[in-house]
Structures are given as C-alpha cells and as structure tokens.
Amino acid sequence: MSHMTPMSPVTHHDPMRDMTPNLPDVVAELRTLFERYEHALEHKLVDVLDDTFWRSPHTIRYAMHENGYGFDEIHAHRVRRPPGPGIKEKRLRLEILTLGRDFATVNLEFKLRGHDLVGRQSQTWVRFPDAGWKVVSAHVSTVNPAPVW
C-alpha cells in the first residue's frame, strides 16, 4: 500500500528542477514583459505582440470573439484588430506566479470598458533556451452576471 503525501513545490536547487515560487527577480522579469505586452495591445504594436507569443502551431489564444490555434491565426487576428483604446477600463487584480526560472502564469481581472462586466485574462509563459520568455497559451473572457447552470 502506498502512502500519498500532498504535493509541494520542489525547493532544492537543481536548476533543472527548481520550482521555487515567485523568485523576486523572475517576477520582476515577467511583470516587465506583461506591461510591455499591455502597452503593445493599447497601441496595436503588432511586432511586439507577435514577439510575446511562441511562434508555434501549438500556441493557443482564446479571445472574446475568436479562437486562435497556432501562431499564424493569432497573428492574423492582431493584424485585423482595429486600433483603439482596447477593452480594459481599469485593472482590478494582477497575479503573477512564477515557478522556478522558466515557467509562469499571469492573471488579470479588469473592468470592461463601457460595460458593467469584469474581464479576465490569463497567460501561461515559458522561458525557451533559444527564444526567451514566450506566451504559449492565453485566454480572455468575461464573468457572467449570473450563473449559466
């Protein structure tokens, strides 16, 4: 009979397995990259937006009105998107979680511009040896005012 113990992050210092949460320098790196991405969204800087995402057919971005499967679809959406102020009126909560030096999630809750709705944005980031930090999966949605089930 095996005994199960609760899973906890690995905290030994093997650089290939270190999953220490929220190392301050890594959190600062991700915060800078996230703010760069947000600035590019507001100003429709397609090159910066593209540079943020992993150039792979495996990258996924679920947005409000479309699903982007693969970098090429995500890029095509960015090119079609009209310039403008974007959907975020005000940030409500930003959470950055890093695990070790090569994996992170960024989650943002925001007030949707012109609507009485809360939006949510999530990104999964991976640091690649040849490309640096890239978003491999992203999702943007709103919270329904009432449960749908």
Contacts in CASP RR format, 6 or more apart in sequence:
PFRMAT RR
TARGET T0000
AUTHOR 0000-0000-0000
METHOD contacts of the structure
MODEL  1
MSHMTPMSPVTHHDPMRDMTPNLPDVVAELRTLFERYEHALEHKLVDVLD
DTFWRSPHTIRYAMHENGYGFDEIHAHRVRRPPGPGIKEKRLRLEILTLG
RDFATVNLEFKLRGHDLVGRQSQTWVRFPDAGWKVVSAHVSTVNPAPVW
9 19 0 8 1.000
9 20 0 8 1.000
9 21 0 8 1.000
9 99 0 8 1.000
10 17 0 8 1.000
10 18 0 8 1.000
10 19 0 8 1.000
11 18 0 8 1.000
11 19 0 8 1.000
11 20 0 8 1.000
12 18 0 8 1.000
15 101 0 8 1.000
18 100 0 8 1.000
18 101 0 8 1.000
19 99 0 8 1.000
19 100 0 8 1.000
19 103 0 8 1.000
20 99 0 8 1.000
20 100 0 8 1.000
21 97 0 8 1.000
21 98 0 8 1.000
21 99 0 8 1.000
21 100 0 8 1.000
22 96 0 8 1.000
22 97 0 8 1.000
22 98 0 8 1.000
23 98 0 8 1.000
23 100 0 8 1.000
23 101 0 8 1.000
26 98 0 8 1.000
26 100 0 8 1.000
26 101 0 8 1.000
26 104 0 8 1.000
27 96 0 8 1.000
27 98 0 8 1.000
29 133 0 8 1.000
30 96 0 8 1.000
30 98 0 8 1.000
30 104 0 8 1.000
30 106 0 8 1.000
30 125 0 8 1.000
30 133 0 8 1.000
31 96 0 8 1.000
33 52 0 8 1.000
33 125 0 8 1.000
33 133 0 8 1.000
34 94 0 8 1.000
34 96 0 8 1.000
34 106 0 8 1.000
34 123 0 8 1.000
36 48 0 8 1.000
36 52 0 8 1.000
37 48 0 8 1.000
37 49 0 8 1.000
37 52 0 8 1.000
37 135 0 8 1.000
38 88 0 8 1.000
39 45 0 8 1.000
39 48 0 8 1.000
40 46 0 8 1.000
40 48 0 8 1.000
40 49 0 8 1.000
40 52 0 8 1.000
41 49 0 8 1.000
41 86 0 8 1.000
42 84 0 8 1.000
42 85 0 8 1.000
42 86 0 8 1.000
43 83 0 8 1.000
44 78 0 8 1.000
44 81 0 8 1.000
44 83 0 8 1.000
44 84 0 8 1.000
46 75 0 8 1.000
46 78 0 8 1.000
46 79 0 8 1.000
49 78 0 8 1.000
50 71 0 8 1.000
50 75 0 8 1.000
50 78 0 8 1.000
52 134 0 8 1.000
52 135 0 8 1.000
53 59 0 8 1.000
53 61 0 8 1.000
53 71 0 8 1.000
53 74 0 8 1.000
53 134 0 8 1.000
53 135 0 8 1.000
53 136 0 8 1.000
53 138 0 8 1.000
54 71 0 8 1.000
54 126 0 8 1.000
54 128 0 8 1.000
54 131 0 8 1.000
54 134 0 8 1.000
54 135 0 8 1.000
54 136 0 8 1.000
55 71 0 8 1.000
55 131 0 8 1.000
55 134 0 8 1.000
56 70 0 8 1.000
56 71 0 8 1.000
56 136 0 8 1.000
57 69 0 8 1.000
57 70 0 8 1.000
57 71 0 8 1.000
57 72 0 8 1.000
58 70 0 8 1.000
58 136 0 8 1.000
59 70 0 8 1.000
59 71 0 8 1.000
59 74 0 8 1.000
59 135 0 8 1.000
59 136 0 8 1.000
59 137 0 8 1.000
60 67 0 8 1.000
60 68 0 8 1.000
60 69 0 8 1.000
60 70 0 8 1.000
60 136 0 8 1.000
60 137 0 8 1.000
60 138 0 8 1.000
61 67 0 8 1.000
61 68 0 8 1.000
61 74 0 8 1.000
61 77 0 8 1.000
61 135 0 8 1.000
61 137 0 8 1.000
61 138 0 8 1.000
61 139 0 8 1.000
62 68 0 8 1.000
62 138 0 8 1.000
62 139 0 8 1.000
62 140 0 8 1.000
62 141 0 8 1.000
63 77 0 8 1.000
63 140 0 8 1.000
64 87 0 8 1.000
64 140 0 8 1.000
64 141 0 8 1.000
64 142 0 8 1.000
66 77 0 8 1.000
67 73 0 8 1.000
68 74 0 8 1.000
68 77 0 8 1.000
85 113 0 8 1.000
86 113 0 8 1.000
87 110 0 8 1.000
87 112 0 8 1.000
87 113 0 8 1.000
87 119 0 8 1.000
87 140 0 8 1.000
88 110 0 8 1.000
88 111 0 8 1.000
88 112 0 8 1.000
88 113 0 8 1.000
89 110 0 8 1.000
89 111 0 8 1.000
89 112 0 8 1.000
89 113 0 8 1.000
89 114 0 8 1.000
90 110 0 8 1.000
90 111 0 8 1.000
91 108 0 8 1.000
91 109 0 8 1.000
91 110 0 8 1.000
92 109 0 8 1.000
92 110 0 8 1.000
92 111 0 8 1.000
92 118 0 8 1.000
93 107 0 8 1.000
93 108 0 8 1.000
93 109 0 8 1.000
94 106 0 8 1.000
94 107 0 8 1.000
94 108 0 8 1.000
94 109 0 8 1.000
95 105 0 8 1.000
95 106 0 8 1.000
95 107 0 8 1.000
95 108 0 8 1.000
96 104 0 8 1.000
96 105 0 8 1.000
96 106 0 8 1.000
96 107 0 8 1.000
97 104 0 8 1.000
97 105 0 8 1.000
97 106 0 8 1.000
97 107 0 8 1.000
98 104 0 8 1.000
101 127 0 8 1.000
102 126 0 8 1.000
102 127 0 8 1.000
103 125 0 8 1.000
103 126 0 8 1.000
103 127 0 8 1.000
104 124 0 8 1.000
104 125 0 8 1.000
104 133 0 8 1.000
105 122 0 8 1.000
105 123 0 8 1.000
105 124 0 8 1.000
105 125 0 8 1.000
106 121 0 8 1.000
106 122 0 8 1.000
106 123 0 8 1.000
106 125 0 8 1.000
107 120 0 8 1.000
107 121 0 8 1.000
107 122 0 8 1.000
107 123 0 8 1.000
108 120 0 8 1.000
108 121 0 8 1.000
108 122 0 8 1.000
109 118 0 8 1.000
109 119 0 8 1.000
109 120 0 8 1.000
110 118 0 8 1.000
110 119 0 8 1.000
110 120 0 8 1.000
110 121 0 8 1.000
111 117 0 8 1.000
111 118 0 8 1.000
111 119 0 8 1.000
112 118 0 8 1.000
112 119 0 8 1.000
112 142 0 8 1.000
115 142 0 8 1.000
116 145 0 8 1.000
117 142 0 8 1.000
117 143 0 8 1.000
117 145 0 8 1.000
118 142 0 8 1.000
118 143 0 8 1.000
119 140 0 8 1.000
119 141 0 8 1.000
119 142 0 8 1.000
119 143 0 8 1.000
120 139 0 8 1.000
120 140 0 8 1.000
120 141 0 8 1.000
120 142 0 8 1.000
120 143 0 8 1.000
121 138 0 8 1.000
121 139 0 8 1.000
121 140 0 8 1.000
122 138 0 8 1.000
122 139 0 8 1.000
123 135 0 8 1.000
123 137 0 8 1.000
123 138 0 8 1.000
124 135 0 8 1.000
124 136 0 8 1.000
124 137 0 8 1.000
124 138 0 8 1.000
125 133 0 8 1.000
125 134 0 8 1.000
125 135 0 8 1.000
125 136 0 8 1.000
126 133 0 8 1.000
126 134 0 8 1.000
126 136 0 8 1.000
127 133 0 8 1.000
127 134 0 8 1.000
128 134 0 8 1.000
END
